[in-house]
């Protein structure tokens, strides 16, 4: 019975810690959003707090992806048909996505 009691206590404690971590993550996210809004209101992308760290807003980045299944199918079809317009057909499958910049905080060592 003692083993079951120990397991129950550990599981219970882990659950409590996970709840505390979740609340801290929510608080952290709120603070990050406040800092981000403040920096944007100042029109700055980098702020340094001496002996504490630096906050930076990264630039948006463009990400290019391709439909792999579509390219494989197209390539097979083009090979069967002897098509020479491969580059044009592949270019039409090109997809672009923009990922938003984010707030990065580096702590001083």
Jmol script that loads the backbone (N, CA, C; Angstrom):
load data "model"
ATOM      1  N   UNK A   1       0.803  -1.193   0.000  1.00  0.00           N
ATOM      2  CA  UNK A   1       0.000   0.000   0.000  1.00  0.00           C
ATOM      3  C   UNK A   1       0.851   1.264   0.000  1.00  0.00           C
ATOM      4  N   UNK A   2       2.002   1.185   0.659  1.00  0.00           N
ATOM      5  CA  UNK A   2       2.876   2.369   0.737  1.00  0.00           C
ATOM      6  C   UNK A   2       3.328   2.802  -0.656  1.00  0.00           C
ATOM      7  N   UNK A   3       3.618   1.817  -1.539  1.00  0.00           N
ATOM      8  CA  UNK A   3       4.043   2.145  -2.901  1.00  0.00           C
ATOM      9  C   UNK A   3       2.954   2.919  -3.641  1.00  0.00           C
ATOM     10  N   UNK A   4       1.704   2.486  -3.487  1.00  0.00           N
ATOM     11  CA  UNK A   4       0.579   3.164  -4.138  1.00  0.00           C
ATOM     12  C   UNK A   4       0.448   4.585  -3.594  1.00  0.00           C
ATOM     13  N   UNK A   5       0.602   4.745  -2.293  1.00  0.00           N
ATOM     14  CA  UNK A   5       0.509   6.065  -1.670  1.00  0.00           C
ATOM     15  C   UNK A   5       1.603   6.976  -2.198  1.00  0.00           C
ATOM     16  N   UNK A   6       2.830   6.457  -2.318  1.00  0.00           N
ATOM     17  CA  UNK A   6       3.939   7.242  -2.850  1.00  0.00           C
ATOM     18  C   UNK A   6       3.667   7.654  -4.292  1.00  0.00           C
ATOM     19  N   UNK A   7       3.194   6.731  -5.101  1.00  0.00           N
ATOM     20  CA  UNK A   7       2.898   7.022  -6.507  1.00  0.00           C
ATOM     21  C   UNK A   7       1.823   8.096  -6.588  1.00  0.00           C
ATOM     22  N   UNK A   8       0.788   7.970  -5.804  1.00  0.00           N
ATOM     23  CA  UNK A   8      -0.285   8.962  -5.800  1.00  0.00           C
ATOM     24  C   UNK A   8       0.245  10.334  -5.395  1.00  0.00           C
ATOM     25  N   UNK A   9       1.111  10.379  -4.404  1.00  0.00           N
ATOM     26  CA  UNK A   9       1.684  11.654  -3.949  1.00  0.00           C
ATOM     27  C   UNK A   9       2.543  12.274  -5.043  1.00  0.00           C
ATOM     28  N   UNK A  10       3.352  11.458  -5.706  1.00  0.00           N
ATOM     29  CA  UNK A  10       4.205  11.988  -6.782  1.00  0.00           C
ATOM     30  C   UNK A  10       3.364  12.519  -7.942  1.00  0.00           C
ATOM     31  N   UNK A  11       2.364  11.723  -8.331  1.00  0.00           N
ATOM     32  CA  UNK A  11       1.501  12.149  -9.434  1.00  0.00           C
ATOM     33  C   UNK A  11       0.781  13.441  -9.067  1.00  0.00           C
ATOM     34  N   UNK A  12       0.304  13.525  -7.850  1.00  0.00           N
ATOM     35  CA  UNK A  12      -0.385  14.728  -7.390  1.00  0.00           C
ATOM     36  C   UNK A  12       0.543  15.932  -7.403  1.00  0.00           C
ATOM     37  N   UNK A  13       1.750  15.754  -6.912  1.00  0.00           N
ATOM     38  CA  UNK A  13       2.719  16.854  -6.878  1.00  0.00           C
ATOM     39  C   UNK A  13       3.109  17.293  -8.290  1.00  0.00           C
ATOM     40  N   UNK A  14       3.296  16.330  -9.169  1.00  0.00           N
ATOM     41  CA  UNK A  14       3.614  16.665 -10.566  1.00  0.00           C
ATOM     42  C   UNK A  14       2.475  17.476 -11.170  1.00  0.00           C
ATOM     43  N   UNK A  15       1.234  17.082 -10.902  1.00  0.00           N
ATOM     44  CA  UNK A  15       0.081  17.820 -11.403  1.00  0.00           C
ATOM     45  C   UNK A  15       0.046  19.248 -10.886  1.00  0.00           C
ATOM     46  N   UNK A  16       0.352  19.424  -9.608  1.00  0.00           N
ATOM     47  CA  UNK A  16       0.382  20.768  -9.024  1.00  0.00           C
ATOM     48  C   UNK A  16       1.467  21.621  -9.676  1.00  0.00           C
ATOM     49  N   UNK A  17       2.633  21.026  -9.867  1.00  0.00           N
ATOM     50  CA  UNK A  17       3.739  21.757 -10.501  1.00  0.00           C
ATOM     51  C   UNK A  17       3.370  22.127 -11.935  1.00  0.00           C
ATOM     52  N   UNK A  18       2.756  21.200 -12.666  1.00  0.00           N
ATOM     53  CA  UNK A  18       2.349  21.496 -14.043  1.00  0.00           C
ATOM     54  C   UNK A  18       1.345  22.640 -14.086  1.00  0.00           C
ATOM     55  N   UNK A  19       0.429  22.697 -13.114  1.00  0.00           N
ATOM     56  CA  UNK A  19      -0.527  23.802 -13.038  1.00  0.00           C
ATOM     57  C   UNK A  19       0.189  25.122 -12.790  1.00  0.00           C
ATOM     58  N   UNK A  20       1.175  25.100 -11.879  1.00  0.00           N
ATOM     59  CA  UNK A  20       1.950  26.314 -11.595  1.00  0.00           C
ATOM     60  C   UNK A  20       2.731  26.762 -12.824  1.00  0.00           C
ATOM     61  N   UNK A  21       3.322  25.803 -13.535  1.00  0.00           N
ATOM     62  CA  UNK A  21       4.081  26.125 -14.751  1.00  0.00           C
ATOM     63  C   UNK A  21       3.149  26.754 -15.782  1.00  0.00           C
ATOM     64  N   UNK A  22       1.955  26.198 -15.938  1.00  0.00           N
ATOM     65  CA  UNK A  22       1.000  26.732 -16.905  1.00  0.00           C
ATOM     66  C   UNK A  22       0.660  28.185 -16.576  1.00  0.00           C
ATOM     67  N   UNK A  23       0.411  28.474 -15.297  1.00  0.00           N
ATOM     68  CA  UNK A  23       0.091  29.839 -14.880  1.00  0.00           C
ATOM     69  C   UNK A  23       1.285  30.766 -15.126  1.00  0.00           C
ATOM     70  N   UNK A  24       2.487  30.294 -14.844  1.00  0.00           N
ATOM     71  CA  UNK A  24       3.682  31.105 -15.086  1.00  0.00           C
ATOM     72  C   UNK A  24       3.877  31.360 -16.579  1.00  0.00           C
ATOM     73  N   UNK A  25       3.602  30.371 -17.413  1.00  0.00           N
ATOM     74  CA  UNK A  25       3.714  30.549 -18.865  1.00  0.00           C
ATOM     75  C   UNK A  25       2.717  31.591 -19.363  1.00  0.00           C
ATOM     76  N   UNK A  26       1.516  31.583 -18.794  1.00  0.00           N
ATOM     77  CA  UNK A  26       0.508  32.580 -19.162  1.00  0.00           C
ATOM     78  C   UNK A  26       0.982  33.970 -18.749  1.00  0.00           C
ATOM     79  N   UNK A  27       1.530  34.082 -17.545  1.00  0.00           N
ATOM     80  CA  UNK A  27       2.065  35.370 -17.077  1.00  0.00           C
ATOM     81  C   UNK A  27       3.222  35.825 -17.961  1.00  0.00           C
ATOM     82  N   UNK A  28       4.100  34.893 -18.299  1.00  0.00           N
ATOM     83  CA  UNK A  28       5.255  35.220 -19.146  1.00  0.00           C
ATOM     84  C   UNK A  28       4.790  35.720 -20.503  1.00  0.00           C
ATOM     85  N   UNK A  29       3.814  35.047 -21.090  1.00  0.00           N
ATOM     86  CA  UNK A  29       3.303  35.458 -22.398  1.00  0.00           C
ATOM     87  C   UNK A  29       2.688  36.851 -22.320  1.00  0.00           C
ATOM     88  N   UNK A  30       1.972  37.137 -21.256  1.00  0.00           N
ATOM     89  CA  UNK A  30       1.396  38.459 -21.071  1.00  0.00           C
ATOM     90  C   UNK A  30       2.463  39.536 -20.992  1.00  0.00           C
ATOM     91  N   UNK A  31       3.518  39.270 -20.250  1.00  0.00           N
ATOM     92  CA  UNK A  31       4.628  40.223 -20.139  1.00  0.00           C
ATOM     93  C   UNK A  31       5.332  40.408 -21.483  1.00  0.00           C
ATOM     94  N   UNK A  32       5.510  39.315 -22.220  1.00  0.00           N
ATOM     95  CA  UNK A  32       6.134  39.419 -23.541  1.00  0.00           C
ATOM     96  C   UNK A  32       5.284  40.287 -24.472  1.00  0.00           C
ATOM     97  N   UNK A  33       3.957  40.097 -24.419  1.00  0.00           N
ATOM     98  CA  UNK A  33       3.069  40.894 -25.263  1.00  0.00           C
ATOM     99  C   UNK A  33       3.122  42.373 -24.876  1.00  0.00           C
ATOM    100  N   UNK A  34       3.192  42.656 -23.573  1.00  0.00           N
ATOM    101  CA  UNK A  34       3.304  44.041 -23.117  1.00  0.00           C
ATOM    102  C   UNK A  34       4.611  44.672 -23.594  1.00  0.00           C
ATOM    103  N   UNK A  35       5.710  43.928 -23.458  1.00  0.00           N
ATOM    104  CA  UNK A  35       7.011  44.433 -23.894  1.00  0.00           C
ATOM    105  C   UNK A  35       7.024  44.664 -25.394  1.00  0.00           C
ATOM    106  N   UNK A  36       6.477  43.735 -26.147  1.00  0.00           N
ATOM    107  CA  UNK A  36       6.413  43.868 -27.603  1.00  0.00           C
ATOM    108  C   UNK A  36       5.604  45.109 -27.990  1.00  0.00           C
ATOM    109  N   UNK A  37       4.442  45.287 -27.364  1.00  0.00           N
ATOM    110  CA  UNK A  37       3.601  46.455 -27.660  1.00  0.00           C
ATOM    111  C   UNK A  37       4.336  47.750 -27.300  1.00  0.00           C
ATOM    112  N   UNK A  38       5.036  47.758 -26.182  1.00  0.00           N
ATOM    113  CA  UNK A  38       5.776  48.940 -25.751  1.00  0.00           C
ATOM    114  C   UNK A  38       6.881  49.282 -26.745  1.00  0.00           C
ATOM    115  N   UNK A  39       7.637  48.267 -27.156  1.00  0.00           N
ATOM    116  CA  UNK A  39       8.717  48.505 -28.113  1.00  0.00           C
ATOM    117  C   UNK A  39       8.163  49.025 -29.432  1.00  0.00           C
ATOM    118  N   UNK A  40       7.043  48.433 -29.884  1.00  0.00           N
ATOM    119  CA  UNK A  40       6.431  48.897 -31.134  1.00  0.00           C
ATOM    120  C   UNK A  40       5.940  50.334 -30.997  1.00  0.00           C
ATOM    121  N   UNK A  41       5.405  50.698 -29.821  1.00  0.00           N
ATOM    122  CA  UNK A  41       4.925  52.064 -29.618  1.00  0.00           C
ATOM    123  C   UNK A  41       6.082  53.059 -29.649  1.00  0.00           C
ATOM    124  N   UNK A  42       7.266  52.609 -29.247  1.00  0.00           N
ATOM    125  CA  UNK A  42       8.457  53.460 -29.305  1.00  0.00           C
ATOM    126  C   UNK A  42       9.084  53.469 -30.694  1.00  0.00           C
ATOM    127  N   UNK A  43       8.690  52.517 -31.521  1.00  0.00           N
ATOM    128  CA  UNK A  43       9.261  52.408 -32.858  1.00  0.00           C
ATOM    129  C   UNK A  43      10.672  51.857 -32.853  1.00  0.00           C
ATOM    130  N   UNK A  44      10.981  51.010 -31.857  1.00  0.00           N
ATOM    131  CA  UNK A  44      12.319  50.417 -31.773  1.00  0.00           C
ATOM    132  C   UNK A  44      12.228  48.910 -31.951  1.00  0.00           C
ATOM    133  N   UNK A  45      13.324  48.321 -32.422  1.00  0.00           N
ATOM    134  CA  UNK A  45      13.358  46.872 -32.584  1.00  0.00           C
ATOM    135  C   UNK A  45      14.353  46.215 -31.631  1.00  0.00           C
ATOM    136  N   UNK A  46      15.085  47.045 -30.875  1.00  0.00           N
ATOM    137  CA  UNK A  46      16.065  46.482 -29.946  1.00  0.00           C
ATOM    138  C   UNK A  46      16.199  47.391 -28.736  1.00  0.00           C
ATOM    139  N   UNK A  47      16.140  46.787 -27.558  1.00  0.00           N
ATOM    140  CA  UNK A  47      16.304  47.534 -26.316  1.00  0.00           C
ATOM    141  C   UNK A  47      17.207  46.720 -25.402  1.00  0.00           C
ATOM    142  N   UNK A  48      18.179  47.403 -24.782  1.00  0.00           N
ATOM    143  CA  UNK A  48      19.101  46.719 -23.878  1.00  0.00           C
ATOM    144  C   UNK A  48      18.882  47.216 -22.461  1.00  0.00           C
ATOM    145  N   UNK A  49      18.790  46.287 -21.534  1.00  0.00           N
ATOM    146  CA  UNK A  49      18.735  46.608 -20.112  1.00  0.00           C
ATOM    147  C   UNK A  49      20.067  46.173 -19.528  1.00  0.00           C
ATOM    148  N   UNK A  50      20.889  47.135 -19.146  1.00  0.00           N
ATOM    149  CA  UNK A  50      22.233  46.829 -18.648  1.00  0.00           C
ATOM    150  C   UNK A  50      22.213  45.772 -17.548  1.00  0.00           C
ATOM    151  N   UNK A  51      23.108  44.833 -17.672  1.00  0.00           N
ATOM    152  CA  UNK A  51      23.314  43.746 -16.704  1.00  0.00           C
ATOM    153  C   UNK A  51      22.120  42.792 -16.599  1.00  0.00           C
ATOM    154  N   UNK A  52      21.133  42.940 -17.499  1.00  0.00           N
ATOM    155  CA  UNK A  52      19.974  42.036 -17.471  1.00  0.00           C
ATOM    156  C   UNK A  52      19.826  41.308 -18.787  1.00  0.00           C
ATOM    157  N   UNK A  53      19.737  42.058 -19.898  1.00  0.00           N
ATOM    158  CA  UNK A  53      19.580  41.408 -21.193  1.00  0.00           C
ATOM    159  C   UNK A  53      19.112  42.376 -22.249  1.00  0.00           C
ATOM    160  N   UNK A  54      18.806  41.821 -23.408  1.00  0.00           N
ATOM    161  CA  UNK A  54      18.389  42.596 -24.568  1.00  0.00           C
ATOM    162  C   UNK A  54      17.111  41.996 -25.139  1.00  0.00           C
ATOM    163  N   UNK A  55      16.176  42.856 -25.536  1.00  0.00           N
ATOM    164  CA  UNK A  55      14.956  42.419 -26.213  1.00  0.00           C
ATOM    165  C   UNK A  55      15.047  42.894 -27.653  1.00  0.00           C
ATOM    166  N   UNK A  56      14.768  42.004 -28.596  1.00  0.00           N
ATOM    167  CA  UNK A  56      14.834  42.331 -30.016  1.00  0.00           C
ATOM    168  C   UNK A  56      13.582  41.825 -30.708  1.00  0.00           C
ATOM    169  N   UNK A  57      13.055  42.622 -31.633  1.00  0.00           N
ATOM    170  CA  UNK A  57      11.955  42.178 -32.479  1.00  0.00           C
ATOM    171  C   UNK A  57      12.589  41.772 -33.804  1.00  0.00           C
ATOM    172  N   UNK A  58      12.471  40.519 -34.150  1.00  0.00           N
ATOM    173  CA  UNK A  58      13.069  40.045 -35.391  1.00  0.00           C
ATOM    174  C   UNK A  58      12.220  40.476 -36.575  1.00  0.00           C
ATOM    175  N   UNK A  59      12.839  40.519 -37.728  1.00  0.00           N
ATOM    176  CA  UNK A  59      12.135  40.896 -38.958  1.00  0.00           C
ATOM    177  C   UNK A  59      11.271  39.742 -39.445  1.00  0.00           C
ATOM    178  N   UNK A  60      10.202  40.087 -40.168  1.00  0.00           N
ATOM    179  CA  UNK A  60       9.403  39.056 -40.824  1.00  0.00           C
ATOM    180  C   UNK A  60      10.291  38.330 -41.828  1.00  0.00           C
ATOM    181  N   UNK A  61      10.045  37.053 -42.004  1.00  0.00           N
ATOM    182  CA  UNK A  61      10.836  36.264 -42.944  1.00  0.00           C
ATOM    183  C   UNK A  61       9.903  35.595 -43.942  1.00  0.00           C
ATOM    184  N   UNK A  62      10.343  35.555 -45.167  1.00  0.00           N
ATOM    185  CA  UNK A  62       9.581  34.867 -46.207  1.00  0.00           C
ATOM    186  C   UNK A  62      10.059  33.427 -46.258  1.00  0.00           C
ATOM    187  N   UNK A  63       9.105  32.506 -46.301  1.00  0.00           N
ATOM    188  CA  UNK A  63       9.434  31.093 -46.383  1.00  0.00           C
ATOM    189  C   UNK A  63       8.814  30.548 -47.654  1.00  0.00           C
ATOM    190  N   UNK A  64       9.592  29.854 -48.437  1.00  0.00           N
ATOM    191  CA  UNK A  64       9.106  29.274 -49.685  1.00  0.00           C
ATOM    192  C   UNK A  64       9.026  27.762 -49.506  1.00  0.00           C
ATOM    193  N   UNK A  65       7.886  27.194 -49.891  1.00  0.00           N
ATOM    194  CA  UNK A  65       7.713  25.748 -49.835  1.00  0.00           C
ATOM    195  C   UNK A  65       7.190  25.256 -51.176  1.00  0.00           C
ATOM    196  N   UNK A  66       7.330  23.984 -51.404  1.00  0.00           N
ATOM    197  CA  UNK A  66       6.832  23.370 -52.633  1.00  0.00           C
ATOM    198  C   UNK A  66       5.967  22.179 -52.283  1.00  0.00           C
ATOM    199  N   UNK A  67       4.965  21.932 -53.116  1.00  0.00           N
ATOM    200  CA  UNK A  67       4.089  20.782 -52.973  1.00  0.00           C
ATOM    201  C   UNK A  67       4.848  19.569 -53.519  1.00  0.00           C
ATOM    202  N   UNK A  68       5.406  18.783 -52.621  1.00  0.00           N
ATOM    203  CA  UNK A  68       6.260  17.658 -53.017  1.00  0.00           C
ATOM    204  C   UNK A  68       5.487  16.639 -53.864  1.00  0.00           C
ATOM    205  N   UNK A  69       4.285  16.278 -53.421  1.00  0.00           N
ATOM    206  CA  UNK A  69       3.493  15.295 -54.176  1.00  0.00           C
ATOM    207  C   UNK A  69       3.158  15.828 -55.568  1.00  0.00           C
ATOM    208  N   UNK A  70       2.820  17.120 -55.625  1.00  0.00           N
ATOM    209  CA  UNK A  70       2.518  17.741 -56.909  1.00  0.00           C
ATOM    210  C   UNK A  70       3.716  17.749 -57.833  1.00  0.00           C
ATOM    211  N   UNK A  71       4.884  18.055 -57.278  1.00  0.00           N
ATOM    212  CA  UNK A  71       6.113  18.064 -58.094  1.00  0.00           C
ATOM    213  C   UNK A  71       6.460  16.664 -58.589  1.00  0.00           C
ATOM    214  N   UNK A  72       6.316  15.676 -57.727  1.00  0.00           N
ATOM    215  CA  UNK A  72       6.608  14.298 -58.133  1.00  0.00           C
ATOM    216  C   UNK A  72       5.675  13.856 -59.263  1.00  0.00           C
ATOM    217  N   UNK A  73       4.418  14.145 -59.094  1.00  0.00           N
ATOM    218  CA  UNK A  73       3.429  13.772 -60.108  1.00  0.00           C
ATOM    219  C   UNK A  73       3.690  14.515 -61.415  1.00  0.00           C
ATOM    220  N   UNK A  74       3.954  15.806 -61.303  1.00  0.00           N
ATOM    221  CA  UNK A  74       4.233  16.612 -62.478  1.00  0.00           C
ATOM    222  C   UNK A  74       5.487  16.122 -63.203  1.00  0.00           C
ATOM    223  N   UNK A  75       6.525  15.849 -62.451  1.00  0.00           N
ATOM    224  CA  UNK A  75       7.773  15.384 -63.051  1.00  0.00           C
ATOM    225  C   UNK A  75       7.552  14.081 -63.811  1.00  0.00           C
ATOM    226  N   UNK A  76       6.822  13.169 -63.202  1.00  0.00           N
ATOM    227  CA  UNK A  76       6.532  11.890 -63.865  1.00  0.00           C
ATOM    228  C   UNK A  76       5.736  12.118 -65.149  1.00  0.00           C
ATOM    229  N   UNK A  77       4.746  12.983 -65.065  1.00  0.00           N
ATOM    230  CA  UNK A  77       3.927  13.267 -66.244  1.00  0.00           C
ATOM    231  C   UNK A  77       4.764  13.913 -67.349  1.00  0.00           C
ATOM    232  N   UNK A  78       5.600  14.876 -66.959  1.00  0.00           N
ATOM    233  CA  UNK A  78       6.438  15.563 -67.950  1.00  0.00           C
ATOM    234  C   UNK A  78       7.418  14.598 -68.611  1.00  0.00           C
ATOM    235  N   UNK A  79       7.956  13.687 -67.838  1.00  0.00           N
ATOM    236  CA  UNK A  79       8.865  12.685 -68.408  1.00  0.00           C
ATOM    237  C   UNK A  79       8.121  11.799 -69.403  1.00  0.00           C
ATOM    238  N   UNK A  80       6.904  11.381 -69.052  1.00  0.00           N
ATOM    239  CA  UNK A  80       6.106  10.544 -69.955  1.00  0.00           C
ATOM    240  C   UNK A  80       5.758  11.289 -71.240  1.00  0.00           C
ATOM    241  N   UNK A  81       5.473  12.583 -71.108  1.00  0.00           N
ATOM    242  CA  UNK A  81       5.034  13.375 -72.256  1.00  0.00           C
ATOM    243  C   UNK A  81       6.183  13.993 -73.051  1.00  0.00           C
ATOM    244  N   UNK A  82       7.396  13.950 -72.507  1.00  0.00           N
ATOM    245  CA  UNK A  82       8.527  14.569 -73.191  1.00  0.00           C
ATOM    246  C   UNK A  82       8.440  16.093 -73.196  1.00  0.00           C
ATOM    247  N   UNK A  83       7.759  16.675 -72.245  1.00  0.00           N
ATOM    248  CA  UNK A  83       7.592  18.132 -72.160  1.00  0.00           C
ATOM    249  C   UNK A  83       8.903  18.834 -71.829  1.00  0.00           C
ATOM    250  N   UNK A  84       9.106  19.984 -72.442  1.00  0.00           N
ATOM    251  CA  UNK A  84      10.303  20.778 -72.166  1.00  0.00           C
ATOM    252  C   UNK A  84       9.991  22.009 -71.310  1.00  0.00           C
ATOM    253  N   UNK A  85       8.772  22.155 -70.925  1.00  0.00           N
ATOM    254  CA  UNK A  85       8.359  23.329 -70.152  1.00  0.00           C
ATOM    255  C   UNK A  85       8.368  23.047 -68.641  1.00  0.00           C
ATOM    256  N   UNK A  86       9.278  22.200 -68.226  1.00  0.00           N
ATOM    257  CA  UNK A  86       9.340  21.781 -66.826  1.00  0.00           C
ATOM    258  C   UNK A  86       9.498  22.969 -65.871  1.00  0.00           C
ATOM    259  N   UNK A  87      10.403  23.828 -66.192  1.00  0.00           N
ATOM    260  CA  UNK A  87      10.666  24.951 -65.285  1.00  0.00           C
ATOM    261  C   UNK A  87       9.421  25.799 -65.084  1.00  0.00           C
ATOM    262  N   UNK A  88       8.689  26.075 -66.133  1.00  0.00           N
ATOM    263  CA  UNK A  88       7.477  26.876 -66.025  1.00  0.00           C
ATOM    264  C   UNK A  88       6.413  26.163 -65.190  1.00  0.00           C
ATOM    265  N   UNK A  89       6.228  24.892 -65.418  1.00  0.00           N
ATOM    266  CA  UNK A  89       5.221  24.137 -64.676  1.00  0.00           C
ATOM    267  C   UNK A  89       5.583  24.057 -63.194  1.00  0.00           C
ATOM    268  N   UNK A  90       6.849  23.845 -62.893  1.00  0.00           N
ATOM    269  CA  UNK A  90       7.286  23.785 -61.492  1.00  0.00           C
ATOM    270  C   UNK A  90       7.116  25.145 -60.827  1.00  0.00           C
ATOM    271  N   UNK A  91       7.435  26.207 -61.536  1.00  0.00           N
ATOM    272  CA  UNK A  91       7.286  27.552 -60.975  1.00  0.00           C
ATOM    273  C   UNK A  91       5.838  27.839 -60.597  1.00  0.00           C
ATOM    274  N   UNK A  92       4.883  27.292 -61.342  1.00  0.00           N
ATOM    275  CA  UNK A  92       3.477  27.515 -61.024  1.00  0.00           C
ATOM    276  C   UNK A  92       3.049  26.821 -59.733  1.00  0.00           C
ATOM    277  N   UNK A  93       3.811  25.856 -59.264  1.00  0.00           N
ATOM    278  CA  UNK A  93       3.499  25.170 -58.004  1.00  0.00           C
ATOM    279  C   UNK A  93       4.128  25.866 -56.789  1.00  0.00           C
ATOM    280  N   UNK A  94       4.908  26.884 -57.016  1.00  0.00           N
ATOM    281  CA  UNK A  94       5.622  27.569 -55.936  1.00  0.00           C
ATOM    282  C   UNK A  94       4.646  28.256 -54.991  1.00  0.00           C
ATOM    283  N   UNK A  95       4.856  28.060 -53.689  1.00  0.00           N
ATOM    284  CA  UNK A  95       4.041  28.687 -52.662  1.00  0.00           C
ATOM    285  C   UNK A  95       4.946  29.519 -51.763  1.00  0.00           C
ATOM    286  N   UNK A  96       4.509  30.718 -51.411  1.00  0.00           N
ATOM    287  CA  UNK A  96       5.267  31.569 -50.504  1.00  0.00           C
ATOM    288  C   UNK A  96       4.458  31.818 -49.249  1.00  0.00           C
ATOM    289  N   UNK A  97       5.133  31.795 -48.123  1.00  0.00           N
ATOM    290  CA  UNK A  97       4.501  32.105 -46.850  1.00  0.00           C
ATOM    291  C   UNK A  97       5.410  33.056 -46.098  1.00  0.00           C
ATOM    292  N   UNK A  98       4.815  33.991 -45.392  1.00  0.00           N
ATOM    293  CA  UNK A  98       5.572  34.932 -44.580  1.00  0.00           C
ATOM    294  C   UNK A  98       5.368  34.557 -43.120  1.00  0.00           C
ATOM    295  N   UNK A  99       6.466  34.347 -42.406  1.00  0.00           N
ATOM    296  CA  UNK A  99       6.342  34.103 -40.969  1.00  0.00           C
ATOM    297  C   UNK A  99       6.650  35.408 -40.250  1.00  0.00           C
ATOM    298  N   UNK A 100       5.824  35.728 -39.280  1.00  0.00           N
ATOM    299  CA  UNK A 100       5.969  36.987 -38.561  1.00  0.00           C
ATOM    300  C   UNK A 100       7.232  37.005 -37.714  1.00  0.00           C
ATOM    301  N   UNK A 101       7.801  38.201 -37.591  1.00  0.00           N
ATOM    302  CA  UNK A 101       8.918  38.372 -36.667  1.00  0.00           C
ATOM    303  C   UNK A 101       8.418  38.137 -35.252  1.00  0.00           C
ATOM    304  N   UNK A 102       9.331  37.940 -34.346  1.00  0.00           N
ATOM    305  CA  UNK A 102       8.950  37.666 -32.967  1.00  0.00           C
ATOM    306  C   UNK A 102       9.896  38.383 -32.024  1.00  0.00           C
ATOM    307  N   UNK A 103       9.506  38.448 -30.764  1.00  0.00           N
ATOM    308  CA  UNK A 103      10.317  39.082 -29.753  1.00  0.00           C
ATOM    309  C   UNK A 103      11.308  38.071 -29.209  1.00  0.00           C
ATOM    310  N   UNK A 104      12.597  38.404 -29.258  1.00  0.00           N
ATOM    311  CA  UNK A 104      13.639  37.538 -28.735  1.00  0.00           C
ATOM    312  C   UNK A 104      14.303  38.243 -27.557  1.00  0.00           C
ATOM    313  N   UNK A 105      14.510  37.536 -26.477  1.00  0.00           N
ATOM    314  CA  UNK A 105      15.178  38.092 -25.304  1.00  0.00           C
ATOM    315  C   UNK A 105      16.415  37.272 -25.038  1.00  0.00           C
ATOM    316  N   UNK A 106      17.564  37.956 -24.972  1.00  0.00           N
ATOM    317  CA  UNK A 106      18.824  37.279 -24.646  1.00  0.00           C
ATOM    318  C   UNK A 106      19.289  37.750 -23.278  1.00  0.00           C
ATOM    319  N   UNK A 107      19.500  36.822 -22.390  1.00  0.00           N
ATOM    320  CA  UNK A 107      19.981  37.169 -21.056  1.00  0.00           C
ATOM    321  C   UNK A 107      21.493  37.321 -21.097  1.00  0.00           C
ATOM    322  N   UNK A 108      21.989  38.258 -20.328  1.00  0.00           N
ATOM    323  CA  UNK A 108      23.432  38.425 -20.238  1.00  0.00           C
ATOM    324  C   UNK A 108      24.029  37.300 -19.418  1.00  0.00           C
ATOM    325  N   UNK A 109      25.257  36.966 -19.766  1.00  0.00           N
ATOM    326  CA  UNK A 109      25.930  35.876 -19.050  1.00  0.00           C
ATOM    327  C   UNK A 109      26.656  36.399 -17.847  1.00  0.00           C
TER     328      UNK A 109
END
end "model"
wireframe off; spacefill off
backbone 0.3
color backbone group
